[in-house]
Every structure is written in C-alpha cells, then in structure tokens.
Amino acid sequence: MSRIFENLHIFEMANNHQGDVAHGLKIIDAAARLAREHRVRAAVKLQFRELDSFIHPAAKGRDDIMHIPRFESTRLDDGQFRQLIDAARKAGLVTVATPFDEPSVGLCQSLGVEIIKVASCSATDWPLIEAIAAADKPVIASTGGLSIYEIDNLVTYLSKRVPELAVMHCVSLYPTPQEQHAMNFMAKMIRRYPYVTIGYSGHEAPDDTDVVMVAVAQGARLLERHFGVETDEISLNKYSMNPEQAGQWLDAANRARAIMGSDNDKHVSQKEYESLLQLQRGVFARRPIKKGEDVKRDDVYFAMPCQDGQLTSGQFGQYRASFVASRDYPADEAIFEYAQQDKYTQIRGILHDAKGQLYEAGIALGDDISIEISHHYGIDRFRETGCVLINSINREYCNKFLIMLPGQKHPHHKHKAKEETFHVLWGDLEVDLDGDIIHLEPGDKLLVERDQLHAFRTRKGCIFAEISTKSIRSDSYYQDEKIAAMDPLERKTIVESW
C-alpha cells in the first residue's frame, strides 16, 4: 500500500494566488522552503472551478452575492493552472486539488494531479462525488458540518471505489474558536474507520499551535491549513498562515510527534534503566552461601543500592525465585544470578499479554469461555511458537478465538474431521495453506478444508475467529514428528478462567 497520506502537510492555496500566477509561484516556493527547513512531506492544494458553468448565468458579474466576486476575480485558465502544478511538482511537493464541479475533475486528470480533495461543502454533492470516484485517484475528504451518518455514507461509498482514502476532521468556522474543535470526535473517527487514514484540516487562528499538537496526539496522520504570502497589496484572512506562522505550526506538529513517539511501543532507554536501578533494592546474601546451594527467601535480604546485573528484589519475588548458587557468596555480598521463572509466572505473563491484546483490539469475549495455551515446543518457547485459544462454543458447530502475540508462529498441521474458516478481527496473519502463502488483514476470511496442511504466523500480533464444525481435541495431525508423538495435553495448558 502506498504511503501517500502519511505525515503529509497540505498547504491550501485556495484563492490566495489572487488570480496571479506569479503570486501563486511565490506561495509554492515558500511552501517548498518550509518543507525543506522542517524536513516534512508537504503538498500544495489548488481549487478548480469551471466558472462558465459553475456560476448561474443570472448571477455572473454580481457583487451582492457572496463568493462570486472572489471567484471571478481570481480566474485562471488551464494553462496557468498547469504552470502552478508543474512548479509544485518540480519543487518536490505533492500536488492536490479540490474540484468543485465535474469539468474540474477532468482538469485534475489532465494536469496529473496526484490527490483529489472533496471539500466539506461538496461532501454531500453526489454527482460530483461519483465523478471524483471515477477518476481513480487517491482522495481526501473533509467533513466540516457533516453528521456522523453523512460521514458514514461518504466513507462507505469512497472506500470501495478509490485506490486510497483519507478523511479529515474539520470544523467549518473561520476562524474556529478553541472550544469548537471537538478533537475527541476525530479519535472516534479513527476507531470507527480503521481502514482509512484520518487527518485534521484546521481553521483556527494562524498563530494557534495548541490545536495541531492536540490533533497529532489524537492520531491525525495528515494535516492541512490555509497558507499564503502577504505583500503590500495582498493581506491574508483571519485563518490563513503566513510563512513564519506556518513554520511555528510545523514545529509544533513535529514536537507533538516526538512527544507521542514513533510507534505504539514503549522503549526503555539505558539512561532510564540506570536511573530506576539506583532506587531499586538488590538481593544480598543474608549469610555465607556455598557454591551449589539451593538458595531460598530466608537466605537473602533486599537493600539498595542495586548494581547493574545484580538480581533485584522484584525479579526474586515475581518469579517465586529460588536458585542454585553458581559460586560462593560471603554474607552481605550482592547476588549475581539468574532467577528462572516458574511455570505459573510464565502462564500468568502469557494470559496478561493475551488479555491486553484483546483490550487493545476492543474485543469482549464474556466469561463463559475456557482457555488453552498451546506451547508445541514447551512453555519456555511459547513466545516463539504457540497461541492462546479461547473456546467459546463447541456443539455441532464451533467458535474459537485465537490470540497470537507479536512474532509468533503456529506449526504445520491438518484436521481430518474438522473444516474451519479463519476470520481475522485484528492485526496481521500470514497463512501457509498447502504451500500457498496468503496474507490476511482485519475482515479477511479464509476457508481451511479437511486434510489441508496449514500453518500460520503473525508479525505484529493477531486475533482471529475460527468458525468450524465440531472441534475434537485429537483431530490435529502435526507435520513435525516430535509434536505428533505428544499427547495433546503435553502441548497444552488448560486454564479455567482469566
């Protein structure tokens, strides 16, 4: 999949070119300079209207109707628009245009515009939306003034018809007061439409950098603002940024990304580890300990400071630890040993990870379930090979949920009595089905028929439903002879509840 929308910063030129190609080129040059200085992906967006047909004949030339004087006074012909598009492309900017009528969609195509934008005012203009979808280009749609049901209609229609879709949270108040931004609604759209890119198109005051930081923190993956260049003759409106304000806006967005982190993982730095270690208690010998002794709780005590590599009180207590001393320890000496997890601690950690993944995915299973931890090569290798199976229903039909942790795989096997269908609910799944490698994403289904050899793996973690005929515990036939020789209960741990 293309990453055309990812961290894209769109500078909306709108009518700021003032019908003047030279001024439009200044705006493009300023946007390209900002992109280089702040090391961001940027785009310039134009607006296209075929004014001869867009404005009713009786309204042409009237200065008492809002917008018409501005539209007519900033008219550019197709050749002039091509100059601007070519300049933007030469400057390394992504090209975006908002067509307000069907002929302008054709202009987007003839000029090779990379992304078509649906303006908020056009988001319920179905003849235009149909023409935009038929253009077969990536589409960004703004949602200012739309109800959730209107957004549902727009997203459902476009997501099935365009190569890529982004939807922008937008409030069509110019400028938008801070209390009207409704940023929690953008977070709702991210949950509601996980299959499209969600961004933020802002109309706040141009010197306001708080809103963009909130947008990034809420998960906006592309950003848009009105942008222009002031001259002695040209001033900007109350919601358009000049280059200095745009630079501050980009800085704020980048600071927010740095604060949020590059992904969903938490990375513990060496500095953070060392800082906490200074406050943790280490394990010390309470009495002289001989090499080979089985050391238990009464043989040690806990105190600070803890040294790097020393066994901590937390490790000792969490693992219900005892260990065999690898050397002699005088009384009061720091203990440098490895505390091996017992099986119960390992199982508890596996269940915590599986439940956490379910919570993260927003999947509720209820209490009427049983749990199997499959560990084909032993519990110590579970995080490499295995999965957690949640048995929900097993009658003549069966429904299970399989939870795989990041990087896990499940070995080759087949069933003689059971036919099953995998339905991916969350994450990614790669299935080897009789030698064919099939990549599945949320919503995808895959039929596994009787006697079909299959294995599966995940990169980032996966939860999928297994819908099948009645499940029989002895009906899994593994290709690996070591697994095949095991009793099913040797490679499974049964848990009654979480």
Secondary structure, 3 states (H helix, E strand, C coil): CCCCCCCEEEEECCCCCCCCHHHHHHHHHHHHHHHHHHCCEEEEEEEECCHHHHCCHHHCCCCCCCCHHHHHHCCCCHHHHHHHHHHHHHCCCEEEEEECCHHHHHHHHHHCCCEEEECHHHCCCHHHHHHHHHCCCCEEEECCCCCHHHHHHHHHHHHCCCCCEEEEEECCCCCCCHHHCCHHHHHHHHHHCCCCEEEEECCCCCCCCHHHHHHHHHCCCEEEEEECCCCCCCCCCCCCECHHHHHHHHHHHHHHHHHHCCCCCCCCCHHHHHHHHCCCCEEEECCCECCCCEECHHHEEEECCCCCCCCEHHHHHHCCCCEECCCCECCCCECCCCCCCCHHHHHHHHHHHHHHHHHHHCCCCCCCCEEEEECCCCHHHCCCECEEEEEEEECCEEEEEEEECCCCEEEEEECCCCCEEEEEEEECEEEEECCEEEEECCCCEEEECCCCCEEEECCCCEEEEEEEECCCCCCCEECCHHHHCCCHHHCEEEECCC
